[in-house]
Amino acid sequence: MQFHHIAIEVTDLERSQKFYQLMFDLDVEQYLTFMDEQIVFLKRKEWRLELIQPSSPPSHSPHVHICFQVNNMEETIIYLKSLQIVPIEGPYEISNGWKSIFYEGPDQEIIELLQIKNT
């Protein structure tokens, strides 16, 4: 068994697709329609992000927290800032030596970037 993807319900598929492609340099793997939902799978190397736009707006705001590990936090922050993507919280240095920063996606989903301590 292996991990395949993370999915997020969004209110505007095109807006969210552009945001995640810009933030993580993702490519479109495929578009689908399933039970009146519009879906796009975005992929980079071995991981996928599925964005789902329901036929009617979600009745709740998403409580999603996804985390991606980065190699160099400072370089990543500078790069994202050059794309006008700014953090909502952090960066923080955690007692175990990890560094963490939080961004917000188009539908208020929380995106954490994490640099683990090199040993």
mmCIF file of the C-alpha atoms, coordinates in Angstrom:
data_MODEL
# 
_entry.id   MODEL 
# 
loop_
_atom_site.group_PDB 
_atom_site.id 
_atom_site.type_symbol 
_atom_site.label_atom_id 
_atom_site.label_alt_id 
_atom_site.label_comp_id 
_atom_site.label_asym_id 
_atom_site.label_entity_id 
_atom_site.label_seq_id 
_atom_site.pdbx_PDB_ins_code 
_atom_site.Cartn_x 
_atom_site.Cartn_y 
_atom_site.Cartn_z 
_atom_site.occupancy 
_atom_site.B_iso_or_equiv 
_atom_site.pdbx_formal_charge 
_atom_site.auth_seq_id 
_atom_site.auth_comp_id 
_atom_site.auth_asym_id 
_atom_site.auth_atom_id 
_atom_site.pdbx_PDB_model_num 
ATOM 1   C CA . MET A 1 1   ? 0.000   0.000  0.000   1.00 0.00 ? 1   MET A CA 1 
ATOM 2   C CA . GLN A 1 2   ? 1.205   3.514  -0.737  1.00 0.00 ? 2   GLN A CA 1 
ATOM 3   C CA . PHE A 1 3   ? -0.068  7.056  -0.290  1.00 0.00 ? 3   PHE A CA 1 
ATOM 4   C CA . HIS A 1 4   ? -1.842  8.445  -3.365  1.00 0.00 ? 4   HIS A CA 1 
ATOM 5   C CA . HIS A 1 5   ? -3.253  11.959 -2.726  1.00 0.00 ? 5   HIS A CA 1 
ATOM 6   C CA . ILE A 1 6   ? -4.738  14.638 -0.472  1.00 0.00 ? 6   ILE A CA 1 
ATOM 7   C CA . ALA A 1 7   ? -8.080  16.193 -1.455  1.00 0.00 ? 7   ALA A CA 1 
ATOM 8   C CA . ILE A 1 8   ? -9.499  19.632 -0.718  1.00 0.00 ? 8   ILE A CA 1 
ATOM 9   C CA . GLU A 1 9   ? -13.020 20.878 -1.434  1.00 0.00 ? 9   GLU A CA 1 
ATOM 10  C CA . VAL A 1 10  ? -12.831 24.313 -3.050  1.00 0.00 ? 10  VAL A CA 1 
ATOM 11  C CA . THR A 1 11  ? -15.331 26.976 -4.063  1.00 0.00 ? 11  THR A CA 1 
ATOM 12  C CA . ASP A 1 12  ? -13.576 27.985 -7.303  1.00 0.00 ? 12  ASP A CA 1 
ATOM 13  C CA . LEU A 1 13  ? -11.672 25.194 -9.026  1.00 0.00 ? 13  LEU A CA 1 
ATOM 14  C CA . GLU A 1 14  ? -9.801  27.427 -11.464 1.00 0.00 ? 14  GLU A CA 1 
ATOM 15  C CA . ARG A 1 15  ? -8.673  29.879 -8.757  1.00 0.00 ? 15  ARG A CA 1 
ATOM 16  C CA . SER A 1 16  ? -7.467  27.083 -6.465  1.00 0.00 ? 16  SER A CA 1 
ATOM 17  C CA . GLN A 1 17  ? -5.758  25.247 -9.312  1.00 0.00 ? 17  GLN A CA 1 
ATOM 18  C CA . LYS A 1 18  ? -3.790  28.374 -10.261 1.00 0.00 ? 18  LYS A CA 1 
ATOM 19  C CA . PHE A 1 19  ? -2.856  29.023 -6.629  1.00 0.00 ? 19  PHE A CA 1 
ATOM 20  C CA . TYR A 1 20  ? -1.504  25.514 -5.987  1.00 0.00 ? 20  TYR A CA 1 
ATOM 21  C CA . GLN A 1 21  ? 0.258   25.333 -9.337  1.00 0.00 ? 21  GLN A CA 1 
ATOM 22  C CA . LEU A 1 22  ? 1.991   28.623 -8.526  1.00 0.00 ? 22  LEU A CA 1 
ATOM 23  C CA . MET A 1 23  ? 2.833   27.737 -4.921  1.00 0.00 ? 23  MET A CA 1 
ATOM 24  C CA . PHE A 1 24  ? 4.118   24.198 -5.525  1.00 0.00 ? 24  PHE A CA 1 
ATOM 25  C CA . ASP A 1 25  ? 4.931   24.079 -9.254  1.00 0.00 ? 25  ASP A CA 1 
ATOM 26  C CA . LEU A 1 26  ? 2.331   21.361 -9.872  1.00 0.00 ? 26  LEU A CA 1 
ATOM 27  C CA . ASP A 1 27  ? 1.262   19.978 -13.227 1.00 0.00 ? 27  ASP A CA 1 
ATOM 28  C CA . VAL A 1 28  ? -2.266  18.994 -14.194 1.00 0.00 ? 28  VAL A CA 1 
ATOM 29  C CA . GLU A 1 29  ? -2.505  15.216 -14.241 1.00 0.00 ? 29  GLU A CA 1 
ATOM 30  C CA . GLN A 1 30  ? -6.174  15.010 -15.212 1.00 0.00 ? 30  GLN A CA 1 
ATOM 31  C CA . TYR A 1 31  ? -9.620  16.579 -15.035 1.00 0.00 ? 31  TYR A CA 1 
ATOM 32  C CA . LEU A 1 32  ? -12.651 14.533 -13.992 1.00 0.00 ? 32  LEU A CA 1 
ATOM 33  C CA . THR A 1 33  ? -16.354 14.934 -13.414 1.00 0.00 ? 33  THR A CA 1 
ATOM 34  C CA . PHE A 1 34  ? -17.811 12.654 -10.756 1.00 0.00 ? 34  PHE A CA 1 
ATOM 35  C CA . MET A 1 35  ? -21.360 12.899 -9.423  1.00 0.00 ? 35  MET A CA 1 
ATOM 36  C CA . ASP A 1 36  ? -21.691 16.564 -10.500 1.00 0.00 ? 36  ASP A CA 1 
ATOM 37  C CA . GLU A 1 37  ? -18.338 17.486 -8.942  1.00 0.00 ? 37  GLU A CA 1 
ATOM 38  C CA . GLN A 1 38  ? -15.570 19.042 -11.013 1.00 0.00 ? 38  GLN A CA 1 
ATOM 39  C CA . ILE A 1 39  ? -12.187 17.588 -10.080 1.00 0.00 ? 39  ILE A CA 1 
ATOM 40  C CA . VAL A 1 40  ? -8.595  18.248 -11.036 1.00 0.00 ? 40  VAL A CA 1 
ATOM 41  C CA . PHE A 1 41  ? -5.618  16.163 -9.981  1.00 0.00 ? 41  PHE A CA 1 
ATOM 42  C CA . LEU A 1 42  ? -2.383  18.119 -9.709  1.00 0.00 ? 42  LEU A CA 1 
ATOM 43  C CA . LYS A 1 43  ? 0.882   16.236 -9.471  1.00 0.00 ? 43  LYS A CA 1 
ATOM 44  C CA . ARG A 1 44  ? 4.525   16.799 -8.725  1.00 0.00 ? 44  ARG A CA 1 
ATOM 45  C CA . LYS A 1 45  ? 6.894   13.858 -8.671  1.00 0.00 ? 45  LYS A CA 1 
ATOM 46  C CA . GLU A 1 46  ? 5.317   11.252 -6.386  1.00 0.00 ? 46  GLU A CA 1 
ATOM 47  C CA . TRP A 1 47  ? 2.519   13.235 -4.741  1.00 0.00 ? 47  TRP A CA 1 
ATOM 48  C CA . ARG A 1 48  ? -0.873  14.450 -5.857  1.00 0.00 ? 48  ARG A CA 1 
ATOM 49  C CA . LEU A 1 49  ? -3.332  17.079 -4.773  1.00 0.00 ? 49  LEU A CA 1 
ATOM 50  C CA . GLU A 1 50  ? -6.988  16.583 -5.697  1.00 0.00 ? 50  GLU A CA 1 
ATOM 51  C CA . LEU A 1 51  ? -9.111  19.729 -5.858  1.00 0.00 ? 51  LEU A CA 1 
ATOM 52  C CA . ILE A 1 52  ? -12.862 19.158 -5.803  1.00 0.00 ? 52  ILE A CA 1 
ATOM 53  C CA . GLN A 1 53  ? -15.509 21.739 -6.655  1.00 0.00 ? 53  GLN A CA 1 
ATOM 54  C CA . PRO A 1 54  ? -18.941 20.423 -5.616  1.00 0.00 ? 54  PRO A CA 1 
ATOM 55  C CA . SER A 1 55  ? -21.999 21.324 -7.701  1.00 0.00 ? 55  SER A CA 1 
ATOM 56  C CA . SER A 1 56  ? -23.199 23.454 -4.774  1.00 0.00 ? 56  SER A CA 1 
ATOM 57  C CA . PRO A 1 57  ? -20.930 25.356 -2.379  1.00 0.00 ? 57  PRO A CA 1 
ATOM 58  C CA . PRO A 1 58  ? -19.757 23.408 0.665   1.00 0.00 ? 58  PRO A CA 1 
ATOM 59  C CA . SER A 1 59  ? -21.956 24.069 3.686   1.00 0.00 ? 59  SER A CA 1 
ATOM 60  C CA . HIS A 1 60  ? -18.908 24.360 5.931   1.00 0.00 ? 60  HIS A CA 1 
ATOM 61  C CA . SER A 1 61  ? -15.547 26.010 5.804   1.00 0.00 ? 61  SER A CA 1 
ATOM 62  C CA . PRO A 1 62  ? -12.808 23.427 5.406   1.00 0.00 ? 62  PRO A CA 1 
ATOM 63  C CA . HIS A 1 63  ? -10.757 22.489 8.419   1.00 0.00 ? 63  HIS A CA 1 
ATOM 64  C CA . VAL A 1 64  ? -7.838  21.226 6.434   1.00 0.00 ? 64  VAL A CA 1 
ATOM 65  C CA . HIS A 1 65  ? -4.216  21.361 7.458   1.00 0.00 ? 65  HIS A CA 1 
ATOM 66  C CA . ILE A 1 66  ? -1.708  19.979 5.010   1.00 0.00 ? 66  ILE A CA 1 
ATOM 67  C CA . CYS A 1 67  ? 2.022   20.023 5.560   1.00 0.00 ? 67  CYS A CA 1 
ATOM 68  C CA . PHE A 1 68  ? 4.852   19.876 3.069   1.00 0.00 ? 68  PHE A CA 1 
ATOM 69  C CA . GLN A 1 69  ? 8.482   19.422 3.994   1.00 0.00 ? 69  GLN A CA 1 
ATOM 70  C CA . VAL A 1 70  ? 10.960  21.874 2.465   1.00 0.00 ? 70  VAL A CA 1 
ATOM 71  C CA . ASN A 1 71  ? 14.734  21.718 2.342   1.00 0.00 ? 71  ASN A CA 1 
ATOM 72  C CA . ASN A 1 72  ? 15.442  25.388 3.030   1.00 0.00 ? 72  ASN A CA 1 
ATOM 73  C CA . MET A 1 73  ? 12.826  27.471 4.830   1.00 0.00 ? 73  MET A CA 1 
ATOM 74  C CA . GLU A 1 74  ? 14.435  30.849 4.174   1.00 0.00 ? 74  GLU A CA 1 
ATOM 75  C CA . GLU A 1 75  ? 14.739  30.253 0.415   1.00 0.00 ? 75  GLU A CA 1 
ATOM 76  C CA . THR A 1 76  ? 11.158  28.992 0.263   1.00 0.00 ? 76  THR A CA 1 
ATOM 77  C CA . ILE A 1 77  ? 9.814   32.058 2.088   1.00 0.00 ? 77  ILE A CA 1 
ATOM 78  C CA . ILE A 1 78  ? 11.696  34.392 -0.268  1.00 0.00 ? 78  ILE A CA 1 
ATOM 79  C CA . TYR A 1 79  ? 10.472  32.494 -3.324  1.00 0.00 ? 79  TYR A CA 1 
ATOM 80  C CA . LEU A 1 80  ? 6.821   32.511 -2.201  1.00 0.00 ? 80  LEU A CA 1 
ATOM 81  C CA . LYS A 1 81  ? 7.032   36.211 -1.298  1.00 0.00 ? 81  LYS A CA 1 
ATOM 82  C CA . SER A 1 82  ? 8.230   36.914 -4.850  1.00 0.00 ? 82  SER A CA 1 
ATOM 83  C CA . LEU A 1 83  ? 4.950   35.301 -5.986  1.00 0.00 ? 83  LEU A CA 1 
ATOM 84  C CA . GLN A 1 84  ? 2.974   37.541 -3.565  1.00 0.00 ? 84  GLN A CA 1 
ATOM 85  C CA . ILE A 1 85  ? 2.205   34.530 -1.350  1.00 0.00 ? 85  ILE A CA 1 
ATOM 86  C CA . VAL A 1 86  ? 2.730   35.664 2.239   1.00 0.00 ? 86  VAL A CA 1 
ATOM 87  C CA . PRO A 1 87  ? 2.477   33.698 5.469   1.00 0.00 ? 87  PRO A CA 1 
ATOM 88  C CA . ILE A 1 88  ? -0.392  34.069 7.918   1.00 0.00 ? 88  ILE A CA 1 
ATOM 89  C CA . GLU A 1 89  ? 1.685   32.796 10.834  1.00 0.00 ? 89  GLU A CA 1 
ATOM 90  C CA . GLY A 1 90  ? 5.335   32.191 11.606  1.00 0.00 ? 90  GLY A CA 1 
ATOM 91  C CA . PRO A 1 91  ? 8.011   31.296 10.871  1.00 0.00 ? 91  PRO A CA 1 
ATOM 92  C CA . TYR A 1 92  ? 8.562   29.468 14.122  1.00 0.00 ? 92  TYR A CA 1 
ATOM 93  C CA . GLU A 1 93  ? 11.498  27.504 15.439  1.00 0.00 ? 93  GLU A CA 1 
ATOM 94  C CA . ILE A 1 94  ? 10.289  24.480 17.388  1.00 0.00 ? 94  ILE A CA 1 
ATOM 95  C CA . SER A 1 95  ? 12.215  23.122 20.370  1.00 0.00 ? 95  SER A CA 1 
ATOM 96  C CA . ASN A 1 96  ? 13.321  20.042 18.399  1.00 0.00 ? 96  ASN A CA 1 
ATOM 97  C CA . GLY A 1 97  ? 15.054  22.290 15.832  1.00 0.00 ? 97  GLY A CA 1 
ATOM 98  C CA . TRP A 1 98  ? 12.333  22.141 13.182  1.00 0.00 ? 98  TRP A CA 1 
ATOM 99  C CA . LYS A 1 99  ? 11.141  25.317 11.467  1.00 0.00 ? 99  LYS A CA 1 
ATOM 100 C CA . SER A 1 100 ? 7.479   25.850 10.588  1.00 0.00 ? 100 SER A CA 1 
ATOM 101 C CA . ILE A 1 101 ? 5.456   28.493 8.742   1.00 0.00 ? 101 ILE A CA 1 
ATOM 102 C CA . PHE A 1 102 ? 1.774   28.683 7.788   1.00 0.00 ? 102 PHE A CA 1 
ATOM 103 C CA . TYR A 1 103 ? 0.010   29.958 4.664   1.00 0.00 ? 103 TYR A CA 1 
ATOM 104 C CA . GLU A 1 104 ? -3.650  30.140 3.761   1.00 0.00 ? 104 GLU A CA 1 
ATOM 105 C CA . GLY A 1 105 ? -5.134  28.703 0.584   1.00 0.00 ? 105 GLY A CA 1 
ATOM 106 C CA . PRO A 1 106 ? -7.978  30.270 -1.426  1.00 0.00 ? 106 PRO A CA 1 
ATOM 107 C CA . ASP A 1 107 ? -10.666 28.566 0.717   1.00 0.00 ? 107 ASP A CA 1 
ATOM 108 C CA . GLN A 1 108 ? -8.978  29.193 4.081   1.00 0.00 ? 108 GLN A CA 1 
ATOM 109 C CA . GLU A 1 109 ? -7.279  25.802 4.125   1.00 0.00 ? 109 GLU A CA 1 
ATOM 110 C CA . ILE A 1 110 ? -4.072  25.908 6.138   1.00 0.00 ? 110 ILE A CA 1 
ATOM 111 C CA . ILE A 1 111 ? -0.802  25.014 4.440   1.00 0.00 ? 111 ILE A CA 1 
ATOM 112 C CA . GLU A 1 112 ? 2.146   24.343 6.698   1.00 0.00 ? 112 GLU A CA 1 
ATOM 113 C CA . LEU A 1 113 ? 5.686   24.249 5.414   1.00 0.00 ? 113 LEU A CA 1 
ATOM 114 C CA . LEU A 1 114 ? 8.157   22.411 7.603   1.00 0.00 ? 114 LEU A CA 1 
ATOM 115 C CA . GLN A 1 115 ? 11.924  22.187 7.588   1.00 0.00 ? 115 GLN A CA 1 
ATOM 116 C CA . ILE A 1 116 ? 13.138  19.354 9.762   1.00 0.00 ? 116 ILE A CA 1 
ATOM 117 C CA . LYS A 1 117 ? 16.430  19.511 11.600  1.00 0.00 ? 117 LYS A CA 1 
ATOM 118 C CA . ASN A 1 118 ? 19.243  17.979 9.610   1.00 0.00 ? 118 ASN A CA 1 
ATOM 119 C CA . THR A 1 119 ? 21.100  15.328 11.563  1.00 0.00 ? 119 THR A CA 1 
# 
